[in-house]
Amino acid sequence: MKKKFKLTNLDCANCAAKMENAIKKIDGVRDANVSFMTQKMTIEADDSLFDEIMEEVQSVCRKVEPDCTIQM
């Protein structure tokens, strides 16, 4: 399953790259893209694990950029 999300308060391209790299390491994630320019995130992951994966994604995003929120 591939889903796109809007990000708010993502303040720098370096943080976006850190998020993307960390998300790609989560079990079940096939691909991830975090764009600072468009403030969007695309995640491709297993359907059956998507909810658990998104919880981990939110945790990763808060660690890297505490003010950044994912619009579901």
N, C-alpha and C positions, 0 to 999 in steps of 0.2 A: 504494500500500500504506500502511495506517495501522497503526502499532504503538505500544503503551504500554510504558513502562519505569518502574521504581521507582527513586527517587533516595535516596541515603543521605548524610547530613552536609551537606545544603543548609541553610545557616545564616540566610539573610535573603531577604526578598521582593524587595529591590532586585537582588540577585544573580540571582534567578530571572528577573526581567524582562530583565536584561542578557543572560542566556543565551538566552532566547526570541528577543530581537531579533537576536542574532548568528546563531542557528540559521536563522531565517527568511531570512537573506541568503545562505545556502549554495545553490549551484546544484543544482537537482533537488528542493529542498524546496518542497512546495506549501503546507504549513501546519505550525506548531509551537506547542505550548502547554506551558509549564513552570509547575507549580503549587507554590508554597511550602507552602501549607496542607496539601495531600495528599501532598506529596513525590513527585509523579508528573510524567512528561513524555510527551507524545503527539507523534509525528512522522508526518506524511503526506508521502511522497516516492515517486519513481519506483522501481519494483521492481528494474529492472536496475542501478541505481546505489546501492541501499540500503546495501550493505556499505561502499562508499567514503564515503558520506554519514555513516554512523555513526562512522567514524574521525575525520572532521572535527568531528562533534558532540562526541565525547569530548575532542578537543583544545580546542575552545571552552570546554567545561565546566571543564577543568583550568585554563585561563587565568583564568576569572572566579572560580571557587571551587575552589582546589587540593585540598581535602579531600573534595569531592563525588565520589561514584562512581555510575555507571549500572549497575543490575542488569539484565543481559541474560537 
